Each structure stands twice: as structure tokens, then as C-alpha cells.
Amino acid sequence: MSIRLIARDLYRLQQAVDRLERKWIRAPLEERERLKRELDRARSERDQVKRMLDGRLDR
């Protein structure tokens, strides 16, 4: 996968994390646990793609 595509995925994932964080802050207490799990998954995926991009840039 090219660096450009990885960077584009990273940007998309960061936007999703930002959106979920804003949603979590405004969510009622009964929805926060579900949103927290979704946010944790999104952060994990974002971090994985970030490591992939960092690995490609180090070459």
C-alpha cells in the first residue's frame, strides 16, 4: 500500500476518533459505555495505521 493511501486512511480514522470523542462527551450515561468501546476500537485501528505509516516513512 502506498504512503499516500496509508496517510489518507490515517486521516479518515483520526476524523472518526474525533467525531466519537465529541459524541461520547455529549452522550447520556447509558450510551457512554457502548460509545467508549467503539472509541477504543477506533483509536486502536488509528494507532495501528499510524505505526504502519511511521514504518513506511522510516525506510
Order of alpha helices (4+ residues) and beta strands (2+ residues): alpha-alpha
